[in-house]
Amino acid sequence: MQTPLEHLSGLEFEQLVYLYLKSTGWRPIKTPEAKDGGVDIVVINKADGLKIAVQVKHYYRSKSQVTVKDIRELDSTKKNHGCIGTWFITSGTFTNAALVEADMRKMRTSDITYVETKILPWRERQARKHQKSHS
């Protein structure tokens, strides 16, 4: 999956996040697209079995930002998936008010910096491994 970030659809970005989480020790489970209620992926910590509701928004180079409303929706739907924690991952940014709200709700937030420093370098390494195994 070497499509530039700006050309990925929302579902392709979600798949990229899913694969990254899987490779970094989480046990991710996708939720049904039509009925996710704001939760795209449920990750299970392999060490303690605790579930975290993950929302993924692909806002790369978009004027859209994650808002307080988005934070509140994720926090309120986590119970529907049996989760105790929440994690919002975006290829864009959060409004300042959203970051304050997330902090009050003890929600983990990851923005474009996380995507550029963690997920994209991981994707590059995976692509190189794939090329070596097929050459």
C-alpha positions in Angstrom: 0.0 0.0 0.0 2.3 2.8 -1.2 -0.4 5.2 -2.4 0.6 8.7 -1.1 -1.3 9.7 2.0 -3.3 12.4 0.3 -4.6 9.9 -2.3 -5.9 7.4 0.3 -9.7 7.1 0.8 -11.0 7.2 4.4 -11.4 3.4 4.3 -7.9 2.9 3.0 -6.4 5.1 5.7 -8.5 3.2 8.3 -7.0 -0.1 6.9 -3.5 1.4 7.2 -4.1 2.3 10.8 -5.5 -1.2 11.4 -2.4 -2.9 10.0 -0.1 -0.6 11.9 -1.9 -1.3 15.2 -1.8 -5.0 14.5 2.0 -4.9 13.8 2.7 -3.0 17.1 1.3 -5.5 19.5 -2.4 -4.7 19.6 -5.2 -7.1 18.6 -7.4 -4.9 16.4 -11.0 -5.8 15.4 -12.8 -3.7 12.8 -16.4 -2.7 13.5 -19.1 -3.1 10.9 -18.9 0.1 8.7 -22.5 1.0 8.7 -23.1 0.6 12.4 -19.8 1.6 14.0 -21.4 4.5 15.9 -18.1 6.4 15.7 -15.9 3.5 16.6 -13.9 2.2 13.6 -11.6 -0.3 15.4 -11.6 -1.9 18.8 -8.1 -2.8 20.0 -7.4 -5.3 22.7 -4.3 -5.0 24.7 -2.7 -8.4 24.5 -1.1 -8.0 28.0 -4.3 -7.3 30.0 -7.2 -7.9 27.6 -8.6 -4.3 28.0 -10.5 -2.9 25.1 -10.0 0.5 23.6 -12.4 2.1 21.1 -10.5 3.8 18.2 -11.9 6.4 15.9 -10.0 7.1 12.7 -10.5 10.3 10.6 -8.7 11.0 7.4 -8.3 14.8 7.3 -4.9 15.0 5.7 -4.4 18.5 4.0 -8.1 19.2 4.8 -9.6 22.3 6.4 -11.5 19.9 8.6 -10.3 19.3 12.2 -11.4 16.9 14.8 -13.9 18.8 17.1 -15.2 18.6 20.6 -18.4 17.0 19.1 -16.2 14.2 17.6 -14.5 13.6 21.0 -17.8 13.5 22.9 -19.3 11.0 20.3 -16.4 8.6 20.6 -16.4 8.8 24.4 -20.2 8.1 24.5 -20.1 5.2 22.1 -17.2 3.3 23.7 -19.6 1.5 26.1 -21.5 0.0 23.1 -18.4 -1.9 22.2 -17.4 -3.0 25.7 -14.4 -0.6 25.8 -12.9 1.2 28.8 -10.6 3.5 26.9 -10.7 5.6 23.8 -8.1 6.7 21.1 -8.7 9.2 18.3 -6.3 8.9 15.4 -6.4 11.5 12.6 -4.3 12.3 9.6 -5.2 15.9 10.3 -5.3 18.0 13.5 -7.5 18.6 16.5 -9.1 21.9 17.5 -7.6 23.2 20.8 -11.0 22.8 22.4 -11.1 19.1 21.2 -7.7 18.5 22.8 -8.9 20.0 26.1 -12.1 17.8 26.0 -10.0 14.7 25.1 -7.7 15.4 28.0 -10.6 15.8 30.4 -12.0 12.5 29.2 -8.6 10.8 29.4 -8.8 10.0 25.7 -5.6 9.3 23.8 -5.1 11.5 20.7 -2.8 11.1 17.7 -2.6 13.6 14.9 -0.7 14.0 11.7 2.6 14.1 13.6 1.9 10.6 14.9 1.0 9.5 11.4 4.1 11.0 9.8 6.6 9.8 12.5 5.1 6.3 13.3 2.7 4.9 10.7 4.2 6.2 7.5 7.8 5.1 8.4 6.4 1.7 9.4 4.6 1.4 6.0 7.9 2.2 4.2 9.7 -0.5 6.2 7.0 -3.0 5.3 7.2 -2.1 1.6 11.0 -2.6 1.6 10.6 -6.0 3.3 8.0 -7.0 0.7 10.3 -5.9 -2.1 13.3 -7.9 -0.7 11.2 -11.0 -0.3 10.0 -10.7 -3.9 13.4 -10.0 -5.6 
